[in-house]
Amino acid sequence: MRDVCVGRQPVFDRERNVVAYELLFRASPHADSAVHEADGLQLTANVLVGSLMDIGIEKISSGRLVYINAPRDFLVSNIASLFPPEAIAIEVLEDVLVDDAVVKACRTLKEQGFTLLLDDFVYSPSWEPLLEIADIIKIDVMVSDDLEAEVTPLRSYPAKLLAEKVETEEEFEQARRLGFDYFQGYFFCRPDIVHGRKIPDSKLAILQALQKVMIAESVQEVEEAIVRDVGLSFRLLKYINSAAFGMRKEIESVRQALSLLGLGNIQRWLSLLSMALLSTDKPQELIRMAMLRGRIAEEIVVMLGQPRSSEYFLLGMFSLLDAFLDQPMEEILEQVCLPQDVHEGLTKPDSRLGRLLHLIKAIELANWKDVDCFCQENRLSSADLMAVYTSALEWVDEYCNLLTEA
């Protein structure tokens, strides 16, 4: 795993619930030559061993199905049989030559209980044997000239349809109308901007309250804001008394809870809670992505030898404010006062925090070239970065559970 970069991309159902993640991977160009020159079989095997065995599938998948790209050699070697079929699904790549050996291998995988996908599908008669047994057919909406004409003949097969590279809300709705069952892409973290629409007063109040907490310089200042809100006080006490903290004695006062958490943890918790309240009409994956960005930003800075600061966490969390509020980022920041470094990170890509945010987005998009450049500039290895990424995924799962409990 040390020589392989791994990311993941969510797959949604028609109700915008995440049902799976596709693993996006590539060998680092700084890996040793044996790995760098690996063929599809070796690279896929490295990812399987690294992400599903060494890391632990539960960390990378959050309990959902994981899609793995499968070149020809991987299919016919039956390496997938080493893994539980309920954990991974096999994507037959579009450039695979469909011959008797491939068809036999795919039928064997189906018999073993694996979910079978056809990736970037374009019809050809040679694919007929696989169309008859496929569970999911993936269509790239960005390259399709006539999506409806492409989809219509596929409805005669039992497979469900997945629209990939869906980048806008409009594309999602179009694919949904055409009967697609699943959707992949970053439409969920793009703002659905309607000019002239204002931020609802309820959401603006949450942002302004959060702003007061973020500029607080002492726990006492935060305490004044929390004790005035009965609901917030209740959530705080439930949060700190949750199993994750392992308190031997129940914490009964807001002051005691705040003193135990400390200012930085309080600000982090309140920012998470606020974003959760802002995302009530958004896919749950949006708050998970915001949390993941924040945690990665924090951990990378610590790895670079700098002190942990809530500003880095805010950078990641607030980088998706436009998607939470369906407003341009510039207009939102006019109404919310953020620390100067965070403001610059969100508005100036060449700033110190702007470059950090660009790295995090590069990991999401599997833009490994930019990831490698950042590593070189900061004397990091891809292994260090992947350790941060997978640790952050685990942290997000834990924190999401705490938010739900609170």
C-alpha positions in Angstrom: 0.0 0.0 0.0 2.9 2.4 0.6 3.4 3.0 -3.1 -0.3 3.4 -4.0 -2.5 6.5 -3.8 -6.1 5.8 -2.9 -9.2 8.0 -2.8 -12.9 7.3 -3.0 -16.0 8.7 -4.7 -19.5 8.2 -3.4 -22.3 6.5 -5.4 -25.8 7.8 -4.6 -29.3 6.3 -5.1 -32.3 8.2 -6.3 -32.9 9.7 -2.8 -29.3 10.9 -2.6 -28.3 8.3 0.0 -24.8 6.9 -0.4 -24.9 3.2 -1.3 -21.3 2.5 -2.3 -17.9 4.1 -2.9 -15.7 3.6 -5.9 -12.0 3.3 -5.1 -9.8 5.6 -7.2 -6.2 4.6 -7.2 -2.9 5.0 -8.9 0.7 4.1 -8.2 2.8 7.0 -7.0 5.4 8.2 -9.6 7.9 8.3 -6.8 7.4 4.6 -6.0 10.1 2.2 -6.8 10.3 1.1 -10.4 8.7 -2.3 -9.9 5.4 -0.7 -8.6 5.6 2.3 -11.0 5.6 -0.1 -13.9 3.0 -2.4 -12.5 0.3 -3.6 -14.9 -3.4 -3.5 -14.2 -3.4 -6.8 -12.3 -0.6 -5.8 -9.9 -1.9 -2.4 -9.3 -5.4 -3.6 -8.5 -4.0 -6.3 -6.3 -1.9 -3.8 -4.4 -5.0 -1.7 -3.8 -7.0 -4.7 -2.6 -4.3 -5.8 -0.2 -3.5 -2.2 0.9 -7.0 -0.8 1.3 -9.0 -3.9 2.2 -6.5 -5.8 4.2 -3.8 -3.5 5.7 -6.0 -0.5 6.3 -9.2 -2.4 6.9 -12.2 -2.3 4.6 -14.4 -0.7 7.3 -12.2 2.4 7.3 -12.3 2.9 3.6 -15.9 1.9 3.0 -17.8 3.2 6.0 -19.7 0.0 5.9 -20.8 0.3 2.3 -20.0 -1.6 -0.9 -16.7 -0.7 -2.5 -16.3 -0.7 -6.3 -12.9 -1.9 -7.6 -11.8 -1.4 -11.2 -10.9 -4.7 -12.8 -8.6 -5.1 -15.9 -8.7 -8.3 -17.9 -5.9 -10.1 -16.0 -7.5 -9.4 -12.7 -10.8 -10.9 -13.9 -9.4 -14.1 -15.3 -7.0 -14.6 -12.3 -9.9 -14.8 -9.9 -8.0 -12.8 -7.3 -11.4 -11.3 -6.1 -12.3 -14.7 -4.7 -9.9 -13.9 -1.8 -12.4 -11.2 -0.6 -15.9 -11.3 0.8 -18.4 -10.7 -2.1 -20.6 -8.5 0.2 -17.7 -6.1 0.6 -16.5 -5.4 -2.9 -18.1 -5.1 -6.4 -16.1 -5.7 -9.6 -16.1 -3.1 -12.4 -15.2 -4.5 -15.8 -13.2 -1.8 -17.5 -14.4 -0.5 -20.9 -11.1 -1.5 -22.6 -11.4 -5.2 -21.6 -11.5 -7.5 -24.6 -14.6 -9.7 -24.0 -13.7 -13.2 -25.0 -14.6 -16.6 -23.7 -12.1 -16.4 -20.8 -13.5 -13.1 -19.6 -17.1 -14.2 -19.9 -16.3 -17.4 -17.9 -14.5 -15.4 -15.2 -17.4 -12.9 -14.8 -19.9 -15.8 -14.6 -17.8 -17.3 -11.9 -17.7 -14.1 -10.0 -21.5 -13.8 -10.2 -21.8 -17.4 -8.9 -19.6 -16.5 -6.0 -22.0 -13.6 -5.1 -20.1 -10.6 -6.4 -21.8 -7.5 -7.8 -20.7 -7.0 -11.4 -20.5 -3.6 -13.1 -19.8 -2.6 -16.7 -17.7 0.6 -16.6 -18.1 3.5 -19.1 -20.3 1.3 -21.2 -20.7 1.8 -24.9 -22.7 -0.9 -26.7 -21.0 -3.5 -28.9 -22.3 -6.9 -29.8 -19.3 -8.5 -28.1 -20.7 -7.3 -24.7 -24.0 -9.1 -25.0 -22.9 -12.1 -22.8 -21.9 -9.6 -20.0 -25.1 -7.5 -20.4 -27.1 -10.6 -19.6 -25.4 -11.1 -16.2 -24.4 -7.5 -15.2 -25.9 -6.0 -12.1 -25.1 -2.4 -12.9 -24.3 -0.6 -16.2 -22.3 2.7 -15.9 -22.9 5.5 -18.4 -20.6 8.5 -18.7 -23.1 11.4 -19.0 -20.3 13.8 -20.1 -19.5 11.9 -23.3 -23.0 10.9 -24.3 -24.4 12.8 -27.2 -28.0 11.5 -26.7 -28.4 10.0 -23.2 -32.0 8.9 -23.7 -31.2 7.1 -26.9 -28.3 5.4 -25.3 -30.4 4.3 -22.3 -33.5 3.0 -24.0 -32.1 -0.3 -25.4 -30.4 -1.1 -22.1 -33.8 -1.2 -20.3 -34.4 -4.6 -21.8 -31.6 -6.0 -19.6 -31.9 -6.8 -15.9 -29.1 -4.5 -14.9 -29.7 -1.2 -13.1 -28.2 2.0 -14.6 -25.6 4.3 -13.0 -25.0 7.8 -14.4 -21.3 8.7 -13.7 -19.6 12.1 -13.9 -22.8 13.9 -12.9 -21.5 17.3 -11.9 -24.5 19.6 -11.6 -28.0 19.4 -10.0 -29.5 19.8 -13.5 -27.6 16.7 -14.7 -28.7 14.7 -11.7 -32.4 15.6 -12.3 -32.1 14.8 -16.0 -30.6 11.4 -15.3 -33.2 10.8 -12.6 -36.0 11.5 -15.1 -34.5 9.1 -17.6 -34.8 6.3 -15.0 -31.2 6.0 -13.7 -31.0 4.1 -10.4 -27.6 5.3 -9.2 -25.5 8.5 -9.6 -21.8 9.2 -9.3 -20.1 12.6 -9.4 -19.7 15.8 -7.4 -23.1 17.3 -8.1 -23.9 17.0 -4.4 -21.2 19.4 -3.3 -21.9 22.1 -6.0 -24.2 25.0 -5.1 -27.6 25.1 -6.8 -27.4 28.9 -7.2 -30.6 30.8 -8.1 -29.7 34.5 -8.5 -31.7 36.8 -6.2 -32.3 34.1 -3.6 -31.2 35.0 -0.1 -29.9 32.9 2.8 -32.9 32.0 5.0 -33.0 33.9 8.2 -32.8 30.6 10.2 -29.6 29.6 8.5 -28.1 33.1 8.7 -28.7 33.1 12.5 -26.8 29.8 12.8 -23.9 31.2 10.9 -23.8 34.4 12.9 -24.0 32.5 16.2 -21.1 30.3 15.0 -19.2 33.3 14.1 -19.3 34.6 17.7 -18.0 31.3 18.9 -15.2 31.2 16.4 -13.8 34.6 17.4 -14.1 33.8 21.1 -10.8 34.0 23.0 -11.8 32.1 26.1 -14.0 29.2 27.2 -16.0 31.7 29.3 -17.1 33.6 26.2 -18.4 30.4 24.7 -20.1 29.4 27.9 -22.3 32.5 27.8 -23.6 31.6 24.4 -24.3 28.0 25.2 -26.0 28.4 28.6 -28.6 30.7 27.0 -29.6 27.9 24.6 -31.2 25.0 26.5 -31.1 22.7 23.4 -27.4 23.4 22.9 -26.6 22.8 26.5 -28.4 19.4 26.4 -26.5 18.4 23.2 -23.2 19.4 24.8 -23.8 17.3 27.9 -25.0 14.3 25.9 -22.0 14.6 23.7 -19.4 14.6 26.4 -21.1 11.8 28.3 -21.1 9.6 25.2 -19.2 6.4 25.2 -16.5 7.9 23.1 -15.2 10.0 26.0 -15.3 7.2 28.5 -16.0 9.4 31.5 -16.0 7.6 34.8 -18.5 10.0 36.3 -21.4 11.7 34.5 -20.7 15.4 33.6 -23.6 17.4 34.8 -22.7 21.1 34.2 -22.0 23.0 31.0 -19.0 24.7 32.7 -17.4 21.4 33.6 -18.0 20.0 30.1 -16.4 23.1 28.5 -13.4 23.0 30.8 -12.8 19.4 29.9 -13.1 19.9 26.2 -11.0 23.1 25.9 -11.6 26.0 23.5 -10.4 24.4 20.3 -12.5 21.2 20.8 -15.5 23.3 21.7 -15.2 25.4 18.5 -14.7 22.2 16.4 -17.8 20.6 18.0 -20.0 23.7 17.5 -18.9 24.1 13.9 -19.8 20.5 13.2 -23.1 20.9 14.9 -23.8 24.1 13.1 -23.0 22.6 9.7 -25.2 19.6 10.5 -28.1 22.0 11.2 -27.4 23.8 7.9 -27.4 20.5 5.9 -30.9 19.3 6.9 -32.0 19.6 3.3 -28.8 18.3 1.8 -27.3 14.8 1.3 -25.6 13.4 4.4 -22.5 12.9 2.3 -22.1 16.7 2.1 -21.5 17.1 5.9 -19.2 14.0 5.8 -17.1 15.6 3.1 -16.9 18.9 5.0 -15.8 17.1 8.1 -13.3 15.0 6.1 -11.8 18.2 4.5 -11.5 19.8 7.9 -9.8 16.8 9.6 -7.4 16.2 6.7 -6.4 19.9 6.8 -5.7 19.7 10.6 -3.7 16.5 10.3 -1.6 17.6 7.4 -0.6 20.8 9.2 0.4 18.7 12.3 2.4 16.4 10.1 4.3 19.4 8.7 5.3 20.2 12.3 2.9 23.1 12.9 0.6 23.4 15.9 -3.0 22.1 15.6 -5.4 25.0 15.2 -9.2 25.2 14.7 -8.6 27.5 11.8 -7.5 24.6 9.6 -10.5 22.6 10.5 -12.7 25.6 9.7 -11.0 25.9 6.3 -12.2 22.5 5.3 -15.6 22.7 6.9 -16.4 26.1 5.4 -15.0 25.3 1.9 -18.4 23.8 1.2 -20.5 26.6 2.6 -21.7 27.6 -0.9 -23.1 24.1 -1.4 -24.8 24.1 2.1 -26.4 27.5 1.4 -26.7 27.5 -2.4 -25.1 30.9 -2.5 -21.8 32.1 -4.1 -19.0 31.9 -1.6 -18.2 35.6 -2.0 -21.7 36.6 -1.0 -21.7 34.3 2.0 -18.4 35.6 3.3 -19.8 39.2 3.2 -22.2 38.2 5.9 -19.9 36.1 8.0 -16.6 37.2 9.6 -14.0 34.5 9.5 -10.4 34.5 10.6 -8.2 36.2 8.0 -6.2 33.1 7.1 -9.4 31.1 6.6 -11.0 33.8 4.5 -7.9 34.0 2.2 -7.8 30.2 2.0 -11.4 30.2 0.7 -11.0 33.0 -1.8 -7.3 33.0 -2.8 -6.0 29.7 -4.3 -2.4 30.9 -4.1 -2.5 31.7 -0.4 -1.0 29.3 2.2 -4.3 27.8 3.2 -5.6 28.0 -0.4 -2.9 25.6 -1.5 -3.8 23.3 1.4 -7.4 23.3 0.3 -6.3 22.6 -3.3 -4.5 19.5 -2.1 -7.5 18.2 -0.3 -9.7 18.7 -3.4 -7.0 17.0 -5.5 -7.2 13.9 -3.3 -11.0 13.9 -3.7 -10.7 14.1 -7.5 -7.9 11.6 -7.8 -5.7 14.4 -9.3 -2.6 12.5 -8.3 -0.2 14.9 -10.2 -1.1 17.8 -7.9 -1.0 15.5 -4.9 2.6 14.5 -5.8 3.6 18.1 -6.4 2.4 19.0 -2.9 4.3 16.1 -1.4 7.5 17.1 -3.2 7.2 20.7 -2.1 6.6 19.8 1.5 8.9 16.7 1.7 6.1 14.3 2.4 5.6 10.8 1.0 2.4 9.6 -0.5 2.3 7.0 2.3 2.2 9.8 4.9 -0.7 11.4 3.0 -2.6 8.2 2.7 -2.2 7.5 6.4 -3.7 10.9 7.1 -6.6 10.3 4.6 -7.6 6.9 6.0 -7.3 8.1 9.6 -9.5 11.0 8.8 -12.1 8.7 7.2 -12.2 6.7 10.4 -12.5 9.9 12.5 -15.4 11.1 10.4 -17.3 7.9 10.9 -16.8 8.2 14.7 -17.8 11.9 14.8 -20.9 11.4 12.6 -22.1 8.8 15.2 -21.5 11.3 18.0 -23.4 14.0 16.2 -26.3 11.7 15.7 -26.3 10.7 19.3 -26.1 14.4 20.4 
